[in-house]
Amino acid sequence: MSGTPDDAHGVVVARLMLRLFGFAQGLGVDEATVQHIVERVIAEMPMCPDEERLVRARNWLLIAAA
């Protein structure tokens, strides 16, 4: 079997962070905050597709930037 659950989690975190990078940068949100938000979104929405997670993460980034 290739990979562990931790490996898969890391891949999802990296994928979402990459997709949010430009948005977060435009808001002036630092990488640590983006990672924290991504981790929370994944924990709260474990079975949701990335698009739904990205919507939630973008909303939280807007709040963090306010």
Sequence and secondary structure as in RCSB ss.txt:
>XXXX:A:sequence
MSGTPDDAHGVVVARLMLRLFGFAQGLGVDEATVQHIVERVIAEMPMCPDEERLVRARNWLLIAAA
>XXXX:A:secstr
    HHHHHHHHHHHHHHHHHHHHHHHT  HHHHHHHHHHHHHH TTS HHHHHHHHHHHHHHHH 
